């Protein structure tokens, strides 16, 4: 296929856009919500963002190994399912009012974010025609940058 903008490529761009919008929205709003809900120090509130980012960074080498070992489609479905599950768990965790539980969910959510963002990055390279790699990756990265503006 020589076309760049086909159904699978556009779907990948939209999923990546929504993924990063979720990332930016949660990293901006969750510490403020946690400050209102929990009586913890400012330093402890910093862990709301730090736990997510550390887990994301730590997941990258593992997901890289798993992507070499297992089918890409399976890893995409697994990571998307985990990311969705952990995103929904905030609705259950926040009413419980347990800061420790919130941090655990942030770690798991960050790990799943690293999984899905790495899987999407690999999958998009398989969807772009070889002679349009630069342009195709440019649009993919643009979806991340656009998410920071929208999020």
Secondary structure as a PSIPRED ss2 file (coil, helix, strand):
# PSIPRED VFORMAT (PSIPRED V4.0)

   1 X C   1.000  0.000  0.000
   2 X C   1.000  0.000  0.000
   3 X C   1.000  0.000  0.000
   4 X C   1.000  0.000  0.000
   5 X C   1.000  0.000  0.000
   6 X C   1.000  0.000  0.000
   7 X H   0.000  1.000  0.000
   8 X H   0.000  1.000  0.000
   9 X H   0.000  1.000  0.000
  10 X H   0.000  1.000  0.000
  11 X H   0.000  1.000  0.000
  12 X H   0.000  1.000  0.000
  13 X H   0.000  1.000  0.000
  14 X H   0.000  1.000  0.000
  15 X H   0.000  1.000  0.000
  16 X H   0.000  1.000  0.000
  17 X H   0.000  1.000  0.000
  18 X H   0.000  1.000  0.000
  19 X H   0.000  1.000  0.000
  20 X H   0.000  1.000  0.000
  21 X H   0.000  1.000  0.000
  22 X H   0.000  1.000  0.000
  23 X H   0.000  1.000  0.000
  24 X H   0.000  1.000  0.000
  25 X H   0.000  1.000  0.000
  26 X H   0.000  1.000  0.000
  27 X H   0.000  1.000  0.000
  28 X H   0.000  1.000  0.000
  29 X H   0.000  1.000  0.000
  30 X H   0.000  1.000  0.000
  31 X H   0.000  1.000  0.000
  32 X H   0.000  1.000  0.000
  33 X H   0.000  1.000  0.000
  34 X H   0.000  1.000  0.000
  35 X H   0.000  1.000  0.000
  36 X H   0.000  1.000  0.000
  37 X H   0.000  1.000  0.000
  38 X C   1.000  0.000  0.000
  39 X C   1.000  0.000  0.000
  40 X C   1.000  0.000  0.000
  41 X C   1.000  0.000  0.000
  42 X H   0.000  1.000  0.000
  43 X H   0.000  1.000  0.000
  44 X H   0.000  1.000  0.000
  45 X H   0.000  1.000  0.000
  46 X H   0.000  1.000  0.000
  47 X H   0.000  1.000  0.000
  48 X H   0.000  1.000  0.000
  49 X H   0.000  1.000  0.000
  50 X H   0.000  1.000  0.000
  51 X H   0.000  1.000  0.000
  52 X H   0.000  1.000  0.000
  53 X H   0.000  1.000  0.000
  54 X H   0.000  1.000  0.000
  55 X H   0.000  1.000  0.000
  56 X H   0.000  1.000  0.000
  57 X H   0.000  1.000  0.000
  58 X H   0.000  1.000  0.000
  59 X H   0.000  1.000  0.000
  60 X H   0.000  1.000  0.000
  61 X H   0.000  1.000  0.000
  62 X H   0.000  1.000  0.000
  63 X H   0.000  1.000  0.000
  64 X H   0.000  1.000  0.000
  65 X H   0.000  1.000  0.000
  66 X H   0.000  1.000  0.000
  67 X H   0.000  1.000  0.000
  68 X H   0.000  1.000  0.000
  69 X H   0.000  1.000  0.000
  70 X C   1.000  0.000  0.000
  71 X C   1.000  0.000  0.000
  72 X H   0.000  1.000  0.000
  73 X H   0.000  1.000  0.000
  74 X H   0.000  1.000  0.000
  75 X H   0.000  1.000  0.000
  76 X H   0.000  1.000  0.000
  77 X H   0.000  1.000  0.000
  78 X H   0.000  1.000  0.000
  79 X H   0.000  1.000  0.000
  80 X H   0.000  1.000  0.000
  81 X H   0.000  1.000  0.000
  82 X H   0.000  1.000  0.000
  83 X H   0.000  1.000  0.000
  84 X H   0.000  1.000  0.000
  85 X H   0.000  1.000  0.000
  86 X H   0.000  1.000  0.000
  87 X H   0.000  1.000  0.000
  88 X H   0.000  1.000  0.000
  89 X H   0.000  1.000  0.000
  90 X H   0.000  1.000  0.000
  91 X H   0.000  1.000  0.000
  92 X H   0.000  1.000  0.000
  93 X H   0.000  1.000  0.000
  94 X H   0.000  1.000  0.000
  95 X H   0.000  1.000  0.000
  96 X H   0.000  1.000  0.000
  97 X C   1.000  0.000  0.000
  98 X C   1.000  0.000  0.000
  99 X H   0.000  1.000  0.000
 100 X H   0.000  1.000  0.000
 101 X H   0.000  1.000  0.000
 102 X H   0.000  1.000  0.000
 103 X H   0.000  1.000  0.000
 104 X H   0.000  1.000  0.000
 105 X H   0.000  1.000  0.000
 106 X H   0.000  1.000  0.000
 107 X H   0.000  1.000  0.000
 108 X H   0.000  1.000  0.000
 109 X H   0.000  1.000  0.000
 110 X H   0.000  1.000  0.000
 111 X H   0.000  1.000  0.000
 112 X H   0.000  1.000  0.000
 113 X H   0.000  1.000  0.000
 114 X H   0.000  1.000  0.000
 115 X H   0.000  1.000  0.000
 116 X H   0.000  1.000  0.000
 117 X H   0.000  1.000  0.000
 118 X H   0.000  1.000  0.000
 119 X H   0.000  1.000  0.000
 120 X H   0.000  1.000  0.000
 121 X H   0.000  1.000  0.000
 122 X H   0.000  1.000  0.000
 123 X H   0.000  1.000  0.000
 124 X H   0.000  1.000  0.000
 125 X H   0.000  1.000  0.000
 126 X H   0.000  1.000  0.000
 127 X H   0.000  1.000  0.000
 128 X C   1.000  0.000  0.000
 129 X C   1.000  0.000  0.000
 130 X H   0.000  1.000  0.000
 131 X H   0.000  1.000  0.000
 132 X H   0.000  1.000  0.000
 133 X H   0.000  1.000  0.000
 134 X H   0.000  1.000  0.000
 135 X H   0.000  1.000  0.000
 136 X H   0.000  1.000  0.000
 137 X H   0.000  1.000  0.000
 138 X H   0.000  1.000  0.000
 139 X H   0.000  1.000  0.000
 140 X H   0.000  1.000  0.000
 141 X H   0.000  1.000  0.000
 142 X H   0.000  1.000  0.000
 143 X H   0.000  1.000  0.000
 144 X H   0.000  1.000  0.000
 145 X H   0.000  1.000  0.000
 146 X H   0.000  1.000  0.000
 147 X H   0.000  1.000  0.000
 148 X H   0.000  1.000  0.000
 149 X H   0.000  1.000  0.000
 150 X H   0.000  1.000  0.000
 151 X C   1.000  0.000  0.000
